[in-house]
Amino acid sequence: MMQRSLIWKLVGINILVVGVAIAVAAMSIGGLADQIFSNLMKDFHIEVEGIHQVFTAAFTRSLIDASLIAGGVGLLLSWFLFREVVRPLRSMMGMAERIASGDSAARAPVASRDEVGRLAESLNRMAASLETLERLRKDLVANVAHELRTPLSNLRGYLEAVGDGVTTASPETITMLHEEVMRLVRLVDALHELSQLDALLPRARSEPVDLGALIRRMAGLRTGEFTAKGIGLHTDVAVNGPVQADADLLAQALSNLLDNALKYTPSGGTVTVRAAGDGEAIRLAVTNTGAEIAAEDLPYIFERFYRGEKSRARSSGGAGIGLAIVKEVARVHGGDVGAASESGETTVWLTFPAARAPR
C-alpha cells in the first residue's frame, strides 16, 4: 500500500509538472508563432482569415501530439525511475520491521552507490551495532547473574547446613562464608566504582601532566606486588614535555592496565609500560607476557563485564570493568583504545591527542 501510494504521488507530481510546462510552452510559443504568421501575411498582402485558422488548427494538433508523446515517454521513464527508488526503500522498511520484532541480524541489500545505496549501508551499520549491543547486553546480564548466583548459592547452602545441624559453624566454615560475602562486596564495589567514574568523566579537567613522572610513580607504587609474584616490571617513556590531560583519570587508567597485566602474567614473566608520541597523539601501552587473548574476544575486552572465559572465577578474572574504565578515560580525552595478542605477548593501549583538552 505504501509503495503504490508513493509511486502514484510521484507520478501525479510528474504529470502536473509536464502539464504546466506544456501550458506555458503553448501560450508563449503559440502567441509568438501567431504574431509572426500574421505579420508575414500582412507584409505579403495575403488574406489571413482562412489561412490563419488552418495554421492555428495545425499548430494545435502538432502541440497536442508532441505533448502526448513527450508526456507518455516522460511518464514511462518516471514510472521505471520511481520503481527503482521505491524498491530499495521497501526493502529497508522490511529490514526495519524485522529489527523492531527482534531480528537484529536483518540487513538491507545494497544495489547501488547513490544516495539510496548509502542509506542502505548506513542502516546496515546501525543494525550491526544494534546486534553487537544486544549480544553484549545478554553477556552482561548472564555474567552479573552468574557472579551473584555462585556466592549466594554457597552462602545459602552453608547457612542451611549450619541451621539444620548438618555442620557446625567452625572457623573454617565462617572463613568460607566470609570469602563468599567478600566476592559479593567486590562486585558491588566494582559497580560503584563504575558509577563514580560515569559521574566524574563529565567533570574531567585538562592540565599539563608530566606523563613520564606519572608512569614512574605508578610503577613504583606497584613494584612490590609484581615482585611478590615473580614478575618483572619495566618502563619505557619516550614523551618529552608535559601533555594536556586529566592526571587522576590517566592514573586510574594506567592502574587498571597494570591490574590487568598482573592478573594474567605468570610468575617469571615481564610487564612493560611504554609511552610514546608522534606529535599528534600519545600512546600509553602495557605489554605482558603469558597466555594470549583469543582473536574472537579482542574486539570486546573493553566492554563492561565482558568475559572471554565464561567459566573463569572472579578471583582471577576481576569484575570485568577495568578495561571498560580505560576505554572511557580514552574517550573523554578524545582518544581511543586497542589491543593485540600474539607471539606470547599481549599489549593493551589507549591513545589521546598530544595537546587536546578532555571534552
N, C-alpha and C positions, 0 to 999 in steps of 0.2 A: 504493500500500500504506500509506504514512504517513497519507494523508488518510482512508482507510477506518478505519484503526486509531484515529486521533484522534477521529473522529466517533462511533464505537461506544463509545469510552471516555466521551465526554461524555454520550451517550445513556444508558449504563449508570449513570453518576452521577446523571443526572436521574431515572431510574426508581427508584433507591434512595432519593433524597430524597422523591419523590412517595409511595413505599410507606411510608416512615417517617412522613410527615405523615398519611397516611390511617389508619395503625395507631393513632397517637396520638389522632387525632380520634375514631376508632371506640371506643377504650377510654374516653376522657373523656366524649364526648357520649353514647355508648351507656349507660355506667354512670349518668350523671346522669338521662338520659331514663327509664331503667328504674326508678330510685328514685322519680322524680316520678310516674310512672304507677302504681306500687304504692301510694304514699301516697294518691293520688286515689281509687283503687279502695277502699281501706280506709276513707277518710273517708265515702264514699257507701255503704258496706256492700255492695259488689258482689263476687261471686266472681271472683277474678283469674286462676285457673289457666288456663282455656281462652283467655280474652281476652289474657292475658299472652303466651301462645305465639303468638297471631296478631300481636300488637304486635311481638314480637321478630322474627318472620319478615318482617313488612312493613318494619321498620326496617333489617334486614339487607339485604333486596333493594334498598331505596332507597339505602343506603350503597354497596352494590356498584355499582349503576347509576351513581350520581353519581361514584364513584371511577373507573369505566371511562371515563366521558365526560370528566371532568377530566384523567385521565391521558392519554387519547388526544389531546385538544386540546393538552395540555402537551408531549407527545412530538412532535406535528406542528409546533408552533411552535418547539420546541427544535431539531428537525431543520433547519428553514429557517435558524434563527439560527446553528447550528453550521456550516452550509454557507457562509453569508456570512462567517463568521470564518475558515474554513479556506481558502476560495478565494484570498483575497489572500495568505495565508501560503504557499500553494503557489506562487503567482507569485513571491514573494520568494525562495523556495527555488530556483526555476528560475533566477532572476537571480543568486543567489549561486553556483550551479553554473557558469553561463556566465562569471562573473568569474573563478572558480577555474581555468577552462580557458583563460583569456587574453583573453576578450572584455570589455574594460573599458568598452565602450560600452553594456553591458546596463543597462536601467532597469526598475524595477517600476512598474506602473500605480498611481496614487493615486485611489481611487474614493470616499473618504470623508474626513472631517475628524476622525474619532475617533482612539483610540489606535493602531489598526491603520494608519490612514492616515498618522498622524505617523511611525510606524515605517517605512513605505514611503518617506516623504520623507527621513528620516534615512539610510536605505540608499542612496537616490539621490544624496544629497550625498556620502556616503562613496565611492560609485562614481565620481562626478565628480572627487573629489580623487585617487583612485587613477589615473584616466585622465590627469589633469594630471601627476602624479608620474611615470607611465610615459613620457609624452611628454618630460618634462624629463630623465629618465634616458637616454633614447635620444639626446636632443640632447647631453647631457654626454659620453656615450661617443663620439659622432660628432665632437664638437668637439675633445676631447682627442686622439682618434686622428688627426684632421686636423693638429693642431698638432705632433704627433710625426712624422707621416709626411713632411711637407714638408721640414723641415730634415734629417731623416735621409736622405731620398732625395737631397737636394742634396749632403750630405756623402759619401754612397756614390758618387754619380756623379763628383764631383771627385776623390776618392781613387782610384777605379778608373782614371780618366783619367790621373792622375799615375803610378799604378803601371804602367799599360800603355805609358807613354811618349807618350801622345797629346798631353799638355800638360805644361808644366813647373811646378814649384812656385814660381811667381813671387810677388812681394809682393802683387800683385792677387789671385791665387788664395788665398794664405794669408789675406788680409783677408776674402774672401768666406766661406772656411771658418770663420773666427773669428766672423763675423756669424751664421752658422747655429748655431754652438755657443752663442753668447750667446742666441739665441732659445730653445734648449732650457733654458739656465740660467734665463732669465726665467720660463719655465713652471714649472720645478721650484721656483724661489723663490716663485712665487705659491701653489703647493700648500703649501709650507712655511709661508708667512705665514698661510694659511687654517687650517692645523692648529694653529699657535701661538695664533690667535685663539680657536679652539674650546677650547683649554686655558685661556685667560685669562678667558673670559666667566664661568665659574662663580665666579671669584675677584674679580669686579668689586666695587669699593668705592664707597660713596656718601660724598661730601663736598661742602661748599659750593664752588661753582665760579663765578667771575666770567665769565659767558659772553661779555660784550662784550670783555673783555680777551683772552680766548682767541681770539675771531674776529679781532680786530685783530692779534694776534701771528701767527696762521696766515697771514693775508693779507699781512702784512709780509714773512714768510719767502718767500712765493711771488710777490711783485710782480715780481721780476727775470725769472722765467720768462714771465709774462704779457706784460711789456713787450717782451721779446725777440721775441715772436710778434705784437706789434702789437695786443694785446688789453687793453682797459681793465678793471681790477679795482676794484670798489666794495663798500662795506659799508653796511648799514643795520640798526642794532641798536636795538630798542625793548623791551629787557628791563631792568627796574630791579631791582637787588639780585642776590645770588648765587642759583644754582639748585643743587639736590641732584643730583649726577651723578658719574660717573667721568670725571675730566678727561682721562686718557690715551685712553680709548675715544672720547670726544667729539672729541678732536683727530684721532684716526685716521679717524673717520667724515667729519669735515669735510675732511681731507686727501684722502680718496678722492673726495668730491664735487667738490673743486677739480680733481683729476686728470681726472675725467670731463669737466668743463666745458672744461678746457684742450685736451683731445684733439679736441673736436667744435666748438669755436668758431673760425670763420675769422678771418683777420687783419682788423683793423678792427672786430671785434665787441666786445661787452662781457659781463662776468660780474659778477653782483651777489650778495653773500651777505647774506641777511636773517635776522633773528631776532626773533620776537615772541611774546608770551604773552597769554593771556586770563584768567589767574588759576588756571586748572586745568591747562593744558598749554602747553608751549613748542614752537614750530615753528621749526626751523632749515632754511632752504631756500637752494639755489644755483640761480640763473637764468642761462642763457646764450643768446645769440642764435646763429642759424645754422640748419642743417637740422633738420627736425622728426623725431621718432621715430614710426614707423608705429603706427597705433592698435592693430593686432593684436599688436604687440610690447610695448606698455606694461605689460600685466599680468605680464610675465615678465622684465623687465630686472633685477629684484632676485634672480633665481635664479642659482645658481652655474654659471659657464661658459656662461651663455646668450648667444647672439649672434643679433641680428635679421638682420644682413647676413652670410650664411653664407660669402660669398667674401671678406670683408674680412680684410686681413692684420693680424696681431697688432701689427705696428709702429704701426698707427694705432688699433687697437681694444682693445689691452690684453689681459690674460689672462682677463677676464670674472669677476673675483671682487670688484672694488672695491665695487660696489653691493650685492653679497651680504653683504659685511662691514658696510656701513651698515645693512642690514636686521637683522643680528644684534645690532648695538650698540643699535638702537632697541628690539628685543625684550627685551634684558636689562634695559633701563631701564623696561620696562612700556609702551612706546610702539609706534609703527607707522611705516610709510614710505609714500610715494606719489610719483606723477609725473604731469605734464601737459605736453603738447607741442602748441602751436597758435600761429598767427599769427607764425611765425618765431621763437618762443621756447620753450625747454624748461626746466621747473622740476622739480627733484628735491628732496624734503624728507624729514626724519624728525621725528617728534614724540616727546615724553616728558613725563610728568607734571611739573608745576611744582615739587612738593616731595615727590616719592616716591623712595625709595631703590631702587637696582637690586636685582632679585631674585637 
